[in-house]
């Protein structure tokens, strides 16, 4: 998609918000892990109001891509 850049938007109850380029999470698994843990806690506490579904979809996609890469590297694809 020319000229379109996907963003993950997370917003909390007090009004704070952050936009993240999903590619940042792809390139930094530790950051992705920390974000998932924080988002999970925020959901449990009722503080994450926006972005939960997108974050879950992104996580599923990244897990799928990582699994494919492992299968390919081990000759199981």
C-alpha positions in Angstrom: 0.0 0.0 0.0 1.7 3.0 -1.2 1.6 6.0 1.2 -0.1 4.1 4.0 1.8 3.2 7.1 0.0 0.9 9.7 0.1 2.0 13.3 -1.0 0.3 16.5 -2.9 2.8 18.6 -3.2 2.2 22.4 -5.2 4.5 24.6 -5.6 4.3 28.4 -8.4 5.4 30.7 -6.7 8.7 31.8 -6.3 9.7 28.2 -2.7 8.7 27.5 -2.1 7.3 24.0 0.7 5.8 22.1 1.1 5.0 18.4 3.5 2.3 17.4 4.7 1.1 14.0 4.2 -2.7 14.1 7.5 -3.1 12.4 9.2 -1.8 15.6 7.7 -4.8 17.5 8.7 -7.2 14.7 12.3 -6.1 15.0 12.3 -6.0 18.8 10.8 -9.2 20.4 11.7 -8.0 23.9 9.7 -4.8 23.4 6.8 -6.8 22.0 6.9 -9.1 25.0 6.9 -6.1 27.4 4.1 -4.4 25.5 2.0 -7.6 25.6 2.5 -8.0 29.3 1.7 -4.4 30.1 -1.4 -4.5 27.8 -2.6 -7.7 29.5 -2.3 -6.1 32.9 -4.1 -2.9 31.7 -6.9 -5.0 30.3 -7.3 -6.9 33.6 -7.4 -3.6 35.4 -9.9 -2.1 33.0 -7.5 0.6 31.8 -6.8 -0.3 28.2 -9.7 1.1 26.2 -8.5 0.9 22.6 -6.1 -1.2 20.7 -6.6 -4.6 22.4 -8.0 -6.3 19.3 -5.3 -4.9 17.0 -2.6 -5.9 19.5 -4.0 -9.5 19.7 -4.1 -9.7 15.9 -0.6 -8.4 15.5 0.7 -10.9 18.1 -1.0 -13.8 16.3 0.4 -12.7 13.0 3.9 -12.3 14.4 3.7 -15.7 16.1 2.6 -17.3 12.8 5.5 -15.7 10.9 8.0 -16.7 13.6 6.8 -20.3 13.4 7.1 -20.3 9.6 10.6 -19.1 9.8 11.5 -21.8 12.3 10.0 -24.5 10.0 11.8 -23.1 7.0 15.1 -22.9 8.8 14.7 -26.5 9.9 13.6 -27.8 6.5 10.1 -28.6 7.6 8.2 -26.2 5.3 
